Amino acid sequence: MLNAFRPSLVMIVLFSILAGLVYPLTITGMAQLVMPQAANGSLIMRNGNWVGSSLIGQNFTAPGYFHSRPSATSAADPNDASKTMDAPYNAANSGGSNYGPTSQKLMDRVKASIGADTAAGFTGPMSGDAVTTSASGLDPDISPQFALAQLAAVAKARQMPQAELLQLVEAHVMNRVWGVFGEPRVNVLQLNLALDQLKQGATESRR
């Protein structure tokens, strides 16, 4: 009986070691060697602290910062566990609104986003990503058009020339992958970090 089961047991142990240990460790080691930044989650560090990932958006609402696109993620209501409440860019609950094109809730959300953008001082025609949420609710990028619409408001809040801010935005525009895939985009976290770095550099130069 043991002779009949021995080959099966040996194969189970062998492939458990190969597929469960050797292969994952080999791929992990290769990833760390070839692309360590991406393998570790594309994390961004500033002044010795992790501030986020270039792959996961954050909810920027303060004046003087470029805003991310709207997010439909939610979280449990602390006052009633059976209900949920809006929690933009909640990375623990990725998802979209799933509203159809004829949904009144979708129309109300878009109108609310337009009103919020107007109140924030954004100018020009609003792009689609300025008023609609992404499928994940965690989109880290916005379109160059949406970034430019925020230009005047950010420049006013930071009391800096729009021309200088425009150069910064243009420097952070990422083109299509291999010139074919995707659309031109701007990573909001990286742009806002560059804004703070620009302010810090200007402060140090005046000392």
N, C-alpha and C positions, 0 to 999 in steps of 0.2 A: 504493500500500500504506500509506504513512504517513497519507494522508488518511483511510483507513478506521480506523486505530488512534487517531488524534488525539483524537476525542471521548471514547473510553474512557479514555485517559491523563489527559485534562483532568478527567474526572469522578472518577477515582481520586484525583488530587492534591487536587481541590476538597473532596471529602468526607473525605479524610484530614485536611485542615486543619480542616474544620468539626467533624467528629466526634472527631478525635484531639487537637485543641488548643483551638479556640474553645469548644466545649460544656463540656469538663471544667473549663477555667479560669473560665468564666462561673458554673457551678454551685458551684465551690469559692469563688469570690469572693462569691457570694450567701450561701453558708453561713457564711463568716467574718463577713459583715456582719450577718446576721439572728440566728445562733446560734453565736457563736464558741466557747463552752465545749463544746457538743456536737460541733461540727465538729472540734475538736482532741482528741477522745477522752474528754471529761469528766474530764480530769486534775485532781488535787487537789494543791495546793502548801501546804506549811507551813514557815514560817521559811526561805523561800528555796529549799526543796528539794521536788522532786516525790516524793510519798509513795504514789501509786497512782492508780487510776481508779475512779470510782464505779460503773463498769460491770463491773469484774472483781474477784472476791473474792480475799481473802488468807487465809492459814492462821494464825489467831490461836490460840495455845495457852497463852500465859503467864497465870498467875493475875492477876486484876484487870482482865482484858479480856473482852469478850463474844466468844464463839467463833462462827465461821461454821459452816454446816451441813457434814456430812461430804462429802468429795470423793473421787472414784474415779480421778482422773487419775494417770498413771504416767510414769516416765522410764526411760531405759536404765540397766541395772545397770552401774556403773563397773567391776565385777570381771568381767563377762561380757556383752559387747555383744549376745549373742543372747537375753538375758533382760531382763525389765523388773522394776521395783520400784515400790512405792507412792510417789507424790510428790504429796501433796495440793495442789491449786491450782497445778498446773504449767500456766501459760498457753501454753506451747509445745506442749502435747499435750491439747487440750480433748477431753473425751469422758466418757460414762457407763460404768457397769459392764455394762450390757445383760443383767443377770441377770433371769430370768423369775420370776414370783410363787411358783413352787414350787422355786426353786433353793435348795439347801442352803447355798451360798456366800452368798446374799443373807440368809438367816436368820442365819447366823453373823455376818455384817457388822452386821446390826441389833442382835443381842445384844451384840456388842462395843461398839457405839455407846452402847447403854443403860448398859452397865457403865462406860464412860468418863465419861458424863455424871453418873452417880451418884457416881463417885469424885471428880469435880470439884466436887461439892456442889450440882448443879442439883436443883431441887425441883419438885414438882407433876407432873401427867401430861405426858408428853413428846409434843410435836406431831410430825407426820410428817417435817417437815424437820429435826428434831433427830436423827433416826436413819437417814435415807435420803439418798442423794446425788442431785444434780440431773443432768439429761441432759448438761449441758455440763461439770460438775465445777468451774465457775467462778462459781457463783451468788453475787452480791455481797450478797444480802439474806437475812434470816431473817424468820420470822413474828413478830408481837408476842408470841404465846404462848411461843415459844422464848426470846425476849429476857427475858420475865418469869420464866421458869424459871431463868434465870441470875442473877437480881437479887440473891438472898441471897449467892451465892458471890462475886460481884463486889464487893458492898458490904462483905463481911467482909475480902476481900483488900485493899481500899483504905481500910478503917476509916472508912467514911462512912455516914451514915444511909440506910436503904433508901428513905425517903420522898423524899429529895433525888435519889437515883438513879432512882426511879420517874418523877419529873417530867422528868428528862433523856430517859428512854426514850420517854415519851409525846410529848415534843416532837419526836422523830425518827421517829414513825410516819407513813408516807406512805400515804394512802388510795388507793382504786382510781382509775385514770386516767379522768377525766371522770365519776367516780362509778359506772362500769360495768365497765371492763376490769381484769382482774387481781385481786389480793387485797391487803389491807393488809400492809405490809412495813416492815422496818427495815434501812437500809443499815449493815452492820457496820463498815466502815471509817470512815464519817462519825461513827457513834456512839462508836467508840473514840477518834477524834481529839477529839471533844467532851469525852470523859472526861479526856483528858490536859490539855486546855485548862482544864477545871474545876479540876483539881489545881494547875495552874500559877497560875491566878487566886487560889486559896485560899492558896498559898504566898506570893505577892506581897502579899496583904492582911495577912499576919501580920508582914511586915517593918516 
